Amino acid sequence: MRLYDLSHPEERIVGKVLSEQARHVPDRVWLMSDDRKVTFGEADALVNRYARGVEEAGVAKGESVAMLVDPSIEAVLVAMGVARAGGLFTTINTDFHTQFLEDALTQAKASLLVIDAQYVPRLEALKSLAGITRVIVIGDARTARAVDQAPLSDWRVQSDAPFEERSDWLDPVQCWWSSGTTGKPKGIVQSHSSVLMQCTVYDREYGDDEVLYACTPLYLGSAWSGTIWTSLVYGMTAAIDAKFSVSRFWDRVRHYRATQAFTLGAMHILLWKQAPNPRDTDHNLRRFVAIPMPADLIPKFKKRFGIGSMSQGYGTSETFRVFDAPDDNSDKTGALIGTPVSRYEVALLDPMDRPVAEGVAGEICVRPREPGVMFLGYFGDPQRTLDSWTSLWHHTGDMALRKEDGQYYFADRKKDYIRYKGRSISMFEVEQVVDEHPEVADVAAYGITSAELESESELMIAVVRRPGATVTEADLARFVNARAPYFYVPRYVVFIDNLPRNAHGRIQKEELRTTGVTSATWDREASGFVVERA
């Protein structure tokens, strides 16, 4: 392990970190995927080549580059090349297709698209490429669209001589997208400084010869914050798999000899529900960051799988880690998130931005104690950025309470979205898709608590049909499946005469959630409906 010194703000540039690690530990493996290994020295040379390719593609400082890619060594190195050339890389949800993909490209405001070969056919179905004029393909494929295109191998012939960093510490480097609650998704822009500083915001308990394992998508922040950026700052190895597999998870951990893993949502609950196996403890994993994990399950999980430490915490895509709950082997209950980290001032506020009393749930509001530790703003949306701050506090939209023991506990989500398998799903977007059906008069989308994990929800829609409509629940599921990411297909559908609304016309979703699943509810799983993935 070689921890990079982040104490000097001007040195907080991701490309500088890589070149410094390459200078001091050039032969140490940084990235692994399947049987391929790339050292810090090799990575630095490849990133120089890719930075020159980005520059020749006409990407100016601060300009965004869209990426439709699965987790891979090449995708990480291309993103690093964009960063070194002064650009901003923005990763697009790989489940998007048709209008969702076109909207995402429009929002990215990019002229250059880096895309995995398997996703190239999706470009053919788009009405337009939304400003994309050049396409670089990782792999062997071509699009019939009238754009300048080339394989990534063309960039590998560039010089690997040192490339001068084009960015400063507070320049934007990365943008990922979080579902909006009353509109389109938000592009969360992070600076070079913020993606690096989050790596040291709490004690990660690292030793020598660490291998950090990631199997979450690159369009989410977790793979970057928990594994890629962290391994870069600490001079350690990151093992990357393209997808999470319940049946193969422990085999992959063994393959990489991983010492730490990171999972989100119900991923770890699904692992727990697998039948016990004699090899459950046959691995090198010492630390498992599984968020959120019910406090009472942690000791059982640790014992069964032979895990030494399982800390908990809370953070958002805008803030990274805000609360930390180290694993001290004590008995815990409830949705513990711990205490605030030192880099943030935290308050629990009521709707009037007044502090709530101890034991009362309030909205988690934060402000940094130093510059360069949280997001820069929402991409291309200054009004939305401004709206997230009131009374000099950034409002997260999540609720927590503080108990007598001084610990904080997660309470609820204020926003109208649900968490499903680690993803945030906008109810507004689901409703938009369903509302496009000609036989739908009105619709409300909401979450029903998942049987696997209380903080996760199954998607349910209540639909009012037009007079004379013949559309069935399965018809609506197929309709959504054809137009939206697969995880927008509702688990439950119920037809009702009218949606409950208040005097202002707002749908009373709490009433719908309270009614929940009844005998009149169609259940996708029980019906045998098969969701198709693009």
C-alpha positions as CSV (number, residue, x, y, z in Angstrom):
1,M,0.0,0.0,0.0
2,R,1.2,3.5,-0.8
3,L,-1.1,6.3,0.3
4,Y,-1.0,9.4,-2.0
5,D,-0.6,12.7,-0.1
6,L,-3.9,14.7,-0.5
7,S,-3.0,17.5,1.9
8,H,-2.0,19.9,-0.8
9,P,-5.2,20.9,-2.8
10,E,-3.3,21.6,-6.1
11,E,-2.1,18.0,-6.1
12,R,-5.6,16.6,-6.0
13,I,-5.8,15.7,-9.7
14,V,-6.6,12.1,-10.7
15,G,-4.0,12.0,-13.5
16,K,-1.3,13.3,-11.1
17,V,-2.1,10.5,-8.6
18,L,-1.7,7.9,-11.3
19,S,1.6,9.2,-12.6
20,E,2.9,9.4,-9.0
21,Q,1.9,5.9,-8.2
22,A,3.4,4.8,-11.6
23,R,6.7,6.5,-10.6
24,H,6.9,5.0,-7.1
25,V,5.2,1.5,-7.6
26,P,5.3,1.0,-11.4
27,D,5.2,-2.8,-11.2
28,R,2.4,-3.1,-8.7
29,V,-0.9,-4.3,-10.2
30,W,-3.6,-1.7,-10.3
31,L,-6.4,-3.2,-12.3
32,M,-7.5,-6.8,-12.8
33,S,-10.3,-8.2,-14.8
34,D,-10.7,-12.0,-15.4
35,D,-7.1,-13.0,-16.1
36,R,-5.8,-9.6,-17.4
37,K,-3.6,-7.5,-15.1
38,V,-2.4,-3.9,-15.7
39,T,0.3,-2.3,-13.4
40,F,0.3,1.3,-12.4
41,G,3.2,1.9,-14.9
42,E,1.4,0.2,-17.8
43,A,-1.8,2.1,-16.9
44,D,-0.1,5.5,-16.9
45,A,1.4,4.8,-20.3
46,L,-2.0,3.7,-21.8
47,V,-3.7,6.7,-20.3
48,N,-1.2,9.0,-22.0
49,R,-2.1,7.4,-25.3
50,Y,-5.8,7.7,-24.6
51,A,-5.5,11.3,-23.5
52,R,-3.9,12.1,-26.9
53,G,-6.7,10.3,-28.6
54,V,-9.3,12.4,-26.7
55,E,-7.4,15.6,-27.5
56,E,-7.2,14.7,-31.3
57,A,-11.0,14.0,-31.2
58,G,-11.4,17.7,-30.4
59,V,-12.5,17.4,-26.8
60,A,-11.9,20.8,-25.2
61,K,-11.2,21.3,-21.5
62,G,-14.3,21.0,-19.5
63,E,-16.2,19.3,-22.3
64,S,-18.1,16.1,-21.6
65,V,-17.5,12.7,-23.1
66,A,-20.3,10.2,-23.0
67,M,-19.5,6.6,-22.2
68,L,-21.9,3.6,-22.7
69,V,-19.8,0.9,-21.3
70,D,-19.7,-2.1,-18.9
71,P,-17.0,-2.2,-16.2
72,S,-13.7,-3.2,-17.8
73,I,-10.0,-2.2,-17.5
74,E,-10.3,-0.4,-20.9
75,A,-13.3,1.6,-19.8
76,V,-11.5,2.8,-16.7
77,L,-8.4,3.7,-18.6
78,V,-10.3,5.6,-21.3
79,A,-12.1,7.6,-18.5
80,M,-8.7,8.4,-17.0
81,G,-7.6,9.5,-20.5
82,V,-10.6,11.9,-20.7
83,A,-9.7,13.2,-17.2
84,R,-6.0,13.8,-18.1
85,A,-7.0,15.6,-21.3
86,G,-9.1,18.0,-19.2
87,G,-12.5,16.5,-20.1
88,L,-15.5,15.4,-18.0
89,F,-16.5,11.7,-18.5
90,T,-20.2,10.9,-18.0
91,T,-21.3,7.3,-17.8
92,I,-24.7,6.3,-19.2
93,N,-27.0,3.6,-17.8
94,T,-26.3,0.5,-20.0
95,D,-29.9,-0.6,-19.5
96,F,-31.1,2.4,-21.5
97,H,-32.3,2.0,-25.1
98,T,-34.6,3.8,-27.6
99,Q,-35.9,7.1,-26.2
100,F,-34.2,6.7,-22.8
101,L,-30.8,6.3,-24.5
102,E,-31.5,9.2,-26.8
103,D,-32.5,11.4,-23.9
104,A,-29.4,10.4,-22.0
105,L,-27.2,11.4,-24.9
106,T,-29.0,14.7,-25.2
107,Q,-28.5,15.4,-21.5
108,A,-24.8,14.5,-21.7
109,K,-24.2,17.3,-24.2
110,A,-21.2,15.4,-25.7
111,S,-19.9,15.2,-29.2
112,L,-17.7,12.1,-28.5
113,L,-19.3,8.8,-27.4
114,V,-17.2,5.9,-26.2
115,I,-19.2,2.7,-26.5
116,D,-18.8,-1.1,-26.0
117,A,-19.2,-3.0,-29.2
118,Q,-22.2,-4.9,-27.8
119,Y,-24.2,-1.7,-27.4
120,V,-23.5,-0.3,-30.9
121,P,-26.7,-1.8,-32.4
122,R,-28.8,0.3,-30.0
123,L,-27.6,3.4,-31.9
124,E,-29.4,2.2,-35.0
125,A,-32.8,2.5,-33.2
126,L,-32.4,6.1,-32.2
127,K,-34.1,8.9,-34.1
128,S,-31.0,11.0,-33.6
129,L,-27.6,10.8,-31.9
130,A,-28.3,14.0,-30.0
131,G,-25.1,15.9,-31.0
132,I,-22.8,12.9,-31.1
133,T,-20.4,13.4,-34.1
134,R,-17.7,10.9,-33.2
135,V,-17.9,7.3,-31.9
136,I,-15.0,5.3,-30.4
137,V,-15.8,1.6,-30.0
138,I,-14.3,-0.7,-27.4
139,G,-14.2,-3.9,-29.4
140,D,-15.1,-4.7,-33.0
141,A,-18.3,-3.2,-34.3
142,R,-19.5,-0.3,-36.5
143,T,-22.6,1.7,-36.6
144,A,-24.4,2.6,-39.8
145,R,-25.1,6.1,-38.5
146,A,-23.4,8.9,-40.4
147,V,-20.8,9.7,-37.8
148,D,-17.0,9.6,-37.6
149,Q,-16.2,6.3,-36.0
150,A,-13.1,4.3,-35.1
151,P,-12.0,1.4,-32.8
152,L,-10.3,2.2,-29.6
153,S,-7.2,0.4,-31.0
154,D,-6.6,3.5,-33.1
155,W,-5.8,5.4,-30.0
156,R,-3.3,2.8,-28.8
157,V,-0.8,3.8,-31.5
158,Q,-0.5,7.3,-30.0
159,S,2.7,8.2,-28.1
160,D,2.9,7.1,-24.5
161,A,5.2,9.9,-23.5
162,P,4.1,12.0,-20.5
163,F,1.1,14.0,-21.2
164,E,0.7,17.4,-19.4
165,E,-2.3,17.4,-17.1
166,R,-5.0,19.8,-18.4
167,S,-7.0,20.1,-15.2
168,D,-6.9,21.9,-11.9
169,W,-8.1,20.4,-8.6
170,L,-11.6,21.9,-8.6
171,D,-12.2,21.2,-12.3
172,P,-15.0,18.8,-13.1
173,V,-13.9,15.2,-13.9
174,Q,-16.9,12.9,-13.6
175,C,-20.7,13.0,-13.9
176,W,-23.1,10.2,-13.0
177,W,-26.8,10.4,-13.2
178,S,-29.4,10.0,-10.4
179,S,-33.1,9.6,-11.1
180,G,-35.1,12.8,-10.7
181,T,-38.1,12.9,-8.5
182,T,-40.2,15.5,-10.4
183,G,-38.4,15.6,-13.7
184,K,-35.5,14.3,-15.7
185,P,-32.4,12.6,-14.0
186,K,-29.8,14.8,-12.4
187,G,-26.3,14.8,-13.6
188,I,-24.1,14.9,-10.5
189,V,-20.8,16.6,-11.3
190,Q,-17.8,15.8,-9.1
191,S,-14.4,17.5,-9.2
192,H,-10.9,15.9,-9.2
193,S,-10.6,16.9,-5.6
194,S,-13.9,15.5,-4.4
195,V,-13.5,12.0,-6.0
196,L,-10.1,11.7,-4.4
197,M,-10.9,13.2,-1.0
198,Q,-13.8,10.8,-0.4
199,C,-11.3,8.0,-0.3
200,T,-9.8,9.1,3.0
201,V,-12.9,10.5,4.7
202,Y,-13.1,7.5,7.1
203,D,-10.8,4.8,8.3
204,R,-10.8,2.0,5.7
205,E,-8.7,-0.3,7.8
206,Y,-6.3,-1.2,4.9
207,G,-3.2,-3.2,5.1
208,D,-0.6,-4.4,2.6
209,D,-1.5,-6.6,-0.4
210,E,-5.2,-5.4,-0.5
211,V,-7.4,-6.3,-3.4
212,L,-10.7,-4.4,-3.7
213,Y,-13.4,-6.1,-5.6
214,A,-16.2,-4.3,-7.6
215,C,-19.1,-5.8,-9.5
216,T,-21.4,-2.9,-9.8
217,P,-22.0,-0.8,-13.0
218,L,-19.8,2.1,-13.9
219,Y,-22.9,4.3,-14.3
220,L,-23.3,4.1,-10.5
221,G,-20.9,5.9,-8.2
222,S,-20.1,2.9,-6.0
223,A,-17.6,1.1,-8.2
224,W,-15.7,4.4,-8.6
225,S,-15.8,5.7,-5.1
226,G,-15.4,2.3,-3.3
227,T,-12.9,0.6,-5.5
228,I,-11.4,2.5,-8.5
229,W,-10.6,5.9,-7.0
230,T,-9.8,4.3,-3.6
231,S,-7.3,1.8,-5.1
232,L,-5.7,4.6,-7.0
233,V,-5.2,6.8,-3.9
234,Y,-4.0,4.0,-1.8
235,G,-1.8,2.4,-4.4
236,M,-3.7,-0.9,-4.2
237,T,-5.2,-3.4,-6.6
238,A,-8.8,-3.1,-8.0
239,A,-10.5,-6.2,-9.4
240,I,-13.3,-5.5,-11.8
241,D,-16.2,-7.7,-13.0
242,A,-18.7,-6.6,-15.5
243,K,-21.7,-7.8,-13.6
244,F,-22.8,-9.1,-10.2
245,S,-23.7,-12.8,-10.0
246,V,-25.3,-14.4,-6.9
247,S,-24.2,-17.9,-7.8
248,R,-20.6,-16.9,-8.8
249,F,-19.8,-14.1,-6.4
250,W,-17.7,-16.1,-4.0
251,D,-15.9,-17.9,-6.8
252,R,-15.0,-14.4,-8.2
253,V,-13.8,-13.3,-4.8
254,R,-11.6,-16.4,-4.7
255,H,-10.3,-15.9,-8.2
256,Y,-9.0,-12.4,-7.4
257,R,-8.0,-13.2,-3.9
258,A,-10.0,-10.1,-2.9
259,T,-9.7,-8.8,0.6
260,Q,-12.6,-6.3,0.4
261,A,-15.9,-6.2,-1.5
262,F,-18.6,-3.6,-1.9
263,T,-22.3,-4.4,-2.6
264,L,-25.4,-2.2,-2.7
265,G,-29.1,-2.7,-2.1
266,A,-30.2,-6.3,-1.8
267,M,-27.1,-7.8,-3.4
268,H,-25.7,-9.1,-0.1
269,I,-29.2,-10.2,1.1
270,L,-29.4,-12.4,-2.0
271,L,-26.0,-13.8,-1.0
272,W,-27.3,-14.5,2.5
273,K,-30.3,-16.3,1.1
274,Q,-28.2,-18.8,-0.9
275,A,-28.0,-22.3,0.6
276,P,-25.1,-22.7,3.0
277,N,-22.0,-24.1,1.3
278,P,-18.9,-25.8,2.9
279,R,-16.8,-23.2,1.1
280,D,-18.6,-20.2,2.5
281,T,-15.5,-19.2,4.5
282,D,-13.0,-20.3,1.9
283,H,-11.8,-16.9,0.7
284,N,-9.5,-14.0,1.7
285,L,-12.2,-11.4,2.2
286,R,-11.5,-9.4,5.4
287,R,-13.8,-6.5,5.0
288,F,-17.2,-6.4,3.4
289,V,-18.9,-3.0,2.8
290,A,-22.5,-4.1,2.3
291,I,-24.9,-1.1,2.4
292,P,-27.5,-1.1,3.7
293,M,-27.3,-4.2,5.9
294,P,-29.9,-4.7,8.8
295,A,-27.9,-4.3,12.0
296,D,-29.1,-7.6,13.5
297,L,-28.0,-9.5,10.4
298,I,-24.4,-8.3,10.5
299,P,-23.0,-10.7,13.2
300,K,-24.8,-13.6,11.5
301,F,-23.4,-12.7,8.1
302,K,-19.9,-12.3,9.5
303,K,-20.0,-15.6,11.3
304,R,-21.3,-17.6,8.3
305,F,-18.9,-16.1,5.8
306,G,-15.9,-15.5,8.0
307,I,-15.8,-11.8,7.5
308,G,-13.7,-9.7,9.9
309,S,-15.4,-6.3,9.5
310,M,-18.6,-5.0,8.2
311,S,-19.0,-1.2,8.8
312,Q,-22.1,0.7,7.8
313,G,-22.8,4.3,7.0
314,Y,-24.7,6.8,4.9
315,G,-23.9,9.0,1.9
316,T,-25.4,10.3,-1.3
317,S,-24.1,10.7,-4.9
318,E,-23.6,14.4,-4.2
319,T,-21.8,14.1,-0.9
320,F,-20.2,10.6,-0.7
321,R,-19.9,9.4,2.9
322,V,-21.6,11.6,5.4
323,F,-22.1,9.2,8.3
324,D,-19.8,6.4,9.4
325,A,-20.6,3.4,11.7
326,P,-17.4,1.4,12.2
327,D,-17.7,-2.2,13.1
328,D,-16.8,-2.5,16.7
329,N,-18.4,-6.0,17.2
330,S,-21.1,-4.5,19.5
331,D,-24.8,-5.5,19.2
332,K,-26.7,-3.0,17.1
333,T,-30.3,-2.6,16.1
334,G,-32.3,-0.6,13.6
335,A,-31.0,1.2,10.5
336,L,-27.8,2.5,12.2
337,I,-25.8,5.0,10.1
338,G,-23.4,6.1,12.8
339,T,-22.0,9.6,13.4
340,P,-21.1,12.4,11.0
341,V,-17.6,12.3,9.4
342,S,-15.3,15.2,10.2
343,R,-15.4,16.9,6.8
344,Y,-19.1,17.7,7.1
345,E,-21.3,19.7,9.4
346,V,-24.6,17.9,9.6
347,A,-28.1,19.0,10.8
348,L,-31.5,17.3,11.0
349,L,-34.0,19.9,10.0
350,D,-37.8,20.2,9.8
351,P,-39.6,21.6,6.7
352,M,-38.9,25.2,8.0
353,D,-35.2,24.4,8.2
354,R,-35.3,24.4,12.0
355,P,-33.4,21.7,14.0
356,V,-35.6,18.8,15.2
357,A,-35.5,17.5,18.8
358,E,-33.6,14.4,19.7
359,G,-35.5,11.2,18.7
360,V,-37.5,13.1,16.0
361,A,-36.9,12.5,12.3
362,G,-35.6,15.4,10.3
363,E,-34.1,15.8,6.9
364,I,-30.4,15.2,6.6
365,C,-28.8,18.5,5.6
366,V,-25.0,19.0,5.2
367,R,-22.4,21.6,4.4
368,P,-18.7,21.0,3.9
369,R,-16.1,22.2,6.4
370,E,-13.5,22.7,3.5
371,P,-13.6,23.1,-0.3
372,G,-13.4,20.3,-2.7
373,V,-15.1,17.5,-0.8
374,M,-18.6,17.4,-2.3
375,F,-20.2,17.8,-5.7
376,L,-19.9,20.9,-7.9
377,G,-23.5,21.0,-8.9
378,Y,-26.0,19.4,-11.3
379,F,-24.8,19.2,-14.9
380,G,-26.2,22.0,-17.1
381,D,-28.9,22.7,-14.4
382,P,-27.9,25.7,-12.2
383,Q,-31.5,26.1,-11.0
384,R,-31.6,22.6,-9.7
385,T,-28.3,23.1,-8.0
386,L,-29.6,26.2,-6.3
387,D,-32.8,24.5,-5.3
388,S,-30.9,21.8,-3.4
389,W,-29.5,24.5,-1.0
390,T,-31.6,26.5,1.4
391,S,-30.6,28.4,4.5
392,L,-26.9,27.6,3.6
393,W,-27.6,23.8,3.9
394,H,-27.5,21.2,1.1
395,H,-30.7,19.1,1.5
396,T,-30.3,15.4,0.8
397,G,-34.0,14.5,0.7
398,D,-33.4,11.7,3.2
399,M,-34.6,11.5,6.8
400,A,-32.8,10.4,10.0
401,L,-33.1,10.7,13.7
402,R,-30.5,11.0,16.5
403,K,-31.0,8.9,19.6
404,E,-29.8,9.3,23.2
405,D,-26.7,7.3,22.5
406,G,-25.5,10.0,20.0
407,Q,-25.9,7.6,17.1
408,Y,-27.9,8.5,14.0
409,Y,-30.4,6.1,12.4
410,F,-31.9,6.3,8.9
411,A,-35.7,7.0,9.0
412,D,-37.2,7.4,5.5
413,R,-36.8,8.9,2.1
414,K,-38.4,12.2,1.5
415,K,-38.2,12.1,-2.2
416,D,-40.6,10.3,-4.6
417,Y,-38.3,7.6,-5.8
418,I,-37.6,4.1,-4.7
419,R,-34.5,2.0,-4.2
420,Y,-34.5,-1.3,-6.1
421,K,-31.4,-3.5,-6.2
422,G,-29.2,-0.5,-5.5
423,R,-30.8,1.7,-8.2
424,S,-32.9,4.8,-7.7
425,I,-36.0,4.7,-9.8
426,S,-37.9,7.9,-10.5
427,M,-41.7,7.4,-10.1
428,F,-42.1,10.4,-12.4
429,E,-40.3,8.6,-15.2
430,V,-42.2,5.3,-14.7
431,E,-45.5,7.3,-14.8
432,Q,-44.5,9.0,-18.0
433,V,-43.9,5.7,-19.7
434,V,-47.1,4.1,-18.6
435,D,-49.1,7.3,-19.4
436,E,-48.0,6.9,-23.1
437,H,-50.3,3.9,-23.5
438,P,-53.4,5.0,-25.3
439,E,-55.8,3.1,-23.0
440,V,-54.3,4.6,-19.8
441,A,-56.2,7.6,-18.3
442,D,-54.2,8.0,-15.1
443,V,-51.4,6.3,-13.3
444,A,-49.5,6.4,-10.0
445,A,-46.2,4.6,-9.4
446,Y,-45.0,3.9,-5.9
447,G,-42.9,1.4,-3.9
448,I,-44.0,-1.6,-1.8
449,T,-41.4,-2.7,0.8
450,S,-39.3,-5.5,-0.6
451,A,-39.4,-8.9,1.2
452,E,-35.6,-9.0,0.9
453,L,-34.7,-5.7,2.5
454,E,-36.8,-3.0,4.2
455,S,-34.9,-0.2,2.6
456,E,-35.6,-1.6,-0.9
457,S,-38.9,-1.5,-2.7
458,E,-40.8,-3.4,-5.3
459,L,-42.3,-1.2,-8.0
460,M,-46.2,-1.0,-8.1
461,I,-48.5,1.0,-10.3
462,A,-52.1,1.8,-9.9
463,V,-53.8,2.4,-13.2
464,V,-57.1,4.0,-14.2
465,R,-58.1,2.7,-17.7
466,R,-60.0,4.7,-20.3
467,P,-63.7,3.7,-20.9
468,G,-63.9,0.6,-23.1
469,A,-60.2,-0.2,-22.6
470,T,-59.1,-3.9,-23.0
471,V,-55.5,-3.5,-21.9
472,T,-54.4,-6.1,-19.4
473,E,-51.8,-5.9,-16.6
474,A,-49.4,-8.1,-18.7
475,D,-50.0,-5.8,-21.7
476,L,-48.9,-2.9,-19.7
477,A,-45.8,-4.7,-18.4
478,R,-44.8,-5.6,-22.0
479,F,-45.5,-2.0,-23.0
480,V,-43.1,-0.7,-20.4
481,N,-40.5,-3.4,-21.1
482,A,-40.3,-2.3,-24.8
483,R,-39.8,1.3,-24.0
484,A,-37.8,1.6,-20.8
485,P,-35.0,-0.1,-18.8
486,Y,-36.0,-3.5,-17.6
487,F,-36.2,-2.5,-14.0
488,Y,-39.0,-0.1,-14.8
489,V,-41.3,-3.1,-15.4
490,P,-43.6,-3.1,-12.4
491,R,-43.7,-6.0,-10.0
492,Y,-47.3,-5.2,-9.2
493,V,-50.2,-3.7,-11.2
494,V,-53.7,-2.9,-10.0
495,F,-56.6,-1.4,-11.9
496,I,-58.7,1.1,-10.0
497,D,-61.6,3.5,-10.8
498,N,-59.9,6.7,-9.5
499,L,-56.6,7.7,-7.9
500,P,-56.9,9.2,-4.5
501,R,-56.1,13.0,-4.6
502,N,-56.1,15.8,-2.1
503,A,-57.7,19.2,-2.5
504,H,-54.8,20.4,-4.6
505,G,-55.1,17.5,-7.0
506,R,-51.9,15.8,-5.7
507,I,-52.0,12.0,-5.7
508,Q,-52.1,10.5,-2.2
509,K,-49.5,7.8,-2.6
510,E,-49.4,7.0,1.1
511,E,-53.0,5.8,0.8
512,L,-52.0,3.6,-2.1
513,R,-49.0,2.2,-0.2
514,T,-51.2,1.5,2.8
515,T,-53.6,-0.5,0.7
516,G,-50.7,-2.4,-0.7
517,V,-51.0,-5.7,-2.5
518,T,-54.5,-7.3,-2.4
519,S,-56.2,-10.2,-4.1
520,A,-57.0,-7.8,-7.0
521,T,-53.3,-7.1,-7.6
522,W,-51.4,-8.6,-10.6
523,D,-48.1,-10.0,-9.5
524,R,-45.5,-10.2,-12.2
525,E,-43.5,-13.0,-10.5
526,A,-46.6,-15.1,-9.7
527,S,-47.9,-14.7,-13.2
528,G,-44.7,-16.1,-14.8
529,F,-44.1,-12.9,-16.8
530,V,-40.6,-12.9,-18.2
531,V,-38.9,-9.5,-18.3
532,E,-36.7,-9.1,-21.3
533,R,-33.4,-7.2,-21.0
534,A,-32.1,-5.2,-24.0
